[in-house]
């Protein structure tokens, strides 16, 4: 989901459900070889007729290739190196619903794979 569509979605959620809490954080992960991968997470929380909802968007560099480094030593496992794009980004959007019984967020499965509010 591109930036302009993400902003349009947030605007439509604010119009339909009122106040929307918006948060952002950046994390850095590493692959098996030690290359750093920067992830930007942005999430919004809002109250809907279904209850408390959270929408998370993760943005990271697009993976162009995976390189597998194998070892022939017994008991050792191979390593995976990711080749990342310098210019292209990938975005993943996930919707969660608050579960009062478990007191935790539960991922919602969307049948069509699209978010429609």
DRENDOFI-581000 format. One record per residue (C-alpha): residue in one letter; x, y, z; residue number from 1. Coordinates in pm, 1 decimal, decimal comma, always signed. Each point is the difference from the previous one (the first is absolute). Layout:
// DRENDOFI-581000
   type          x          y          z   seq
      A          X          Y          Z   NUM
...
***
This chain:
// DRENDOFI-581000
   type          x          y          z   seq
      X       +0,0       +0,0       +0,0     1
      X     +158,1     +324,2     -118,5     2
      X      +30,2     +307,0     +224,9     3
      X     -287,3     +191,2     -158,3     4
      X     -240,5     -295,0      +29,1     5
      X     +109,4      -55,7     +361,6     6
      X      -74,4     +365,5      +83,2     7
      X     -336,6      -23,3     -178,5     8
      X      -85,8     -310,4     +202,6     9
      X      +85,2     +177,5     +327,2    10
      X     -210,0     +300,0     -101,6    11
      X     -298,6     -221,4      -82,5    12
      X      +34,9     -185,7     +332,4    13
      X       +1,5     +332,5     +187,0    14
      X     -313,7     +109,0     -184,7    15
      X     -185,8     -325,4      +71,9    16
      X     +118,2      -89,9     +351,2    17
      X     +123,5     +325,8     +154,2    18
      X     +328,7      +26,4     +185,5    19
      X     +285,7     -212,4     -132,3    20
      X     +321,0      -52,2     +200,4    21
      X     +301,7       +0,8     -234,0    22
      X     +345,0     -130,4     +101,4    23
      X     +329,5      -66,8     -176,9    24
      X     +322,7     -184,8      +74,9    25
      X     +311,9     -105,7     -189,4    26
      X     +177,7     -328,0      +66,3    27
      X     +312,6     -158,4     -140,1    28
      X      +30,7     -374,0      -57,2    29
      X     +289,1     -198,0     -140,7    30
      X      +13,5     -293,6     -236,5    31
      X     +211,6     -310,0      +69,8    32
      X     +309,9     +160,4     -156,0    33
      X      -29,7     +320,0     +205,1    34
      X     -141,7     +251,1     -248,8    35
      X     -237,6     +247,9     +161,1    36
      X     -359,4      +34,0     -120,1    37
      X     -187,6     +315,0     +107,5    38
      X     -373,5      -45,1      +64,3    39
      X     -241,8     +288,3      +50,5    40
      X     -319,2      -92,1     +184,7    41
      X     -297,8     +230,1      +12,3    42
      X     -320,7      -98,7     +171,8    43
      X     -333,8     +149,9      +80,5    44
      X     -250,4     -101,2     +265,5    45
      X     -368,8      +83,1      -14,3    46
      X     -339,3     -103,7     +134,4    47
      X     -237,4     -156,6     -253,1    48
      X     -334,5     -181,1      +27,1    49
      X     +205,8     -322,0      +22,3    50
      X     +193,1     +133,8     +299,9    51
      X     +354,9     +124,4      +41,4    52
      X     +200,9      -37,1     -322,8    53
      X     +364,8      +50,2      -95,0    54
      X     +134,9      +42,7     -352,8    55
      X     +377,0      -48,9      -47,3    56
      X     +201,2      +98,9     -307,5    57
      X     +357,9     -128,9      -25,2    58
      X     +229,6     +160,0     -258,4    59
      X     +338,8     -149,2      -86,7    60
      X     +232,3      -19,6     -299,1    61
      X     -114,4     -243,7     -266,9    62
      X     +185,7     -331,6       -5,7    63
      X     +150,6      -49,7     -344,8    64
      X     +180,6     -327,4      +59,8    65
      X      +84,4     -257,0     +267,1    66
      X     +342,9     -157,4      +12,7    67
      X      +38,3     -325,1     +189,2    68
      X     +337,3      -75,4     +160,3    69
      X      +24,7     -371,3      +72,4    70
      X     +252,4     -181,7     +215,4    71
      X     +104,1     -360,5      -26,3    72
      X      +86,0      -25,1     +368,8    73
      X     -219,9     -231,9     +200,6    74
      X     -230,2     +173,9     +244,5    75
      X      +39,2     +339,3     -165,6    76
      X     -278,6     +171,2     -181,9    77
      X      +11,6     +221,4     -304,4    78
      X      -36,5     +376,4       -3,5    79
      X     -229,3     +219,5     -207,9    80
      X     +116,9     +333,7     -139,6    81
      X     -261,5     +242,2     -133,9    82
      X      +75,9     +234,4     -288,8    83
      X     -209,3     +315,8      +48,8    84
      X     -104,6     +272,6     -240,1    85
      X     +135,6     +349,4      +57,7    86
      X     -299,9     +170,3     -159,5    87
      X     -308,5     -225,3      +27,1    88
      X     -197,1      -64,8     +319,9    89
      X     -249,5     -267,9      +95,4    90
      X     -301,8      +69,2     +220,3    91
      X     -203,4     -247,3     +200,8    92
      X     -326,9      +92,6     +169,7    93
      X     -152,0     -221,2     +270,8    94
      X     -325,2      +47,3     +191,2    95
      X      -38,6     -109,0     +363,6    96
      X     -298,8      -15,7     +233,4    97
      X      +24,3      +16,3     +378,7    98
      X      -99,0     -330,8     +161,9    99
      X     -146,5      +65,1     +346,3   100
      X      +26,9     -365,1     +104,9   101
      X     +372,2      -35,5      -79,3   102
      X      +74,3     +366,5      +75,3   103
      X     +210,7      +16,7     -316,1   104
      X      -20,0     +105,3     -363,8   105
      X     -124,8     -263,0     -243,2   106
      X      +70,2      +23,3     -372,5   107
      X     -311,5      +18,0     -214,1   108
      X      -22,1     -202,3     -317,8   109
      X     -145,2     +191,8     -291,1   110
      X     -158,5     -222,3     -265,5   111
      X      +72,0     +223,8     -298,0   112
      X     +342,2     +116,4     +119,2   113
      X     -106,1     +365,3      -15,1   114
      X      -79,2     +250,0     +271,0   115
      X     -335,0     +168,7      -52,9   116
      X     -147,3     +237,9     +254,7   117
***
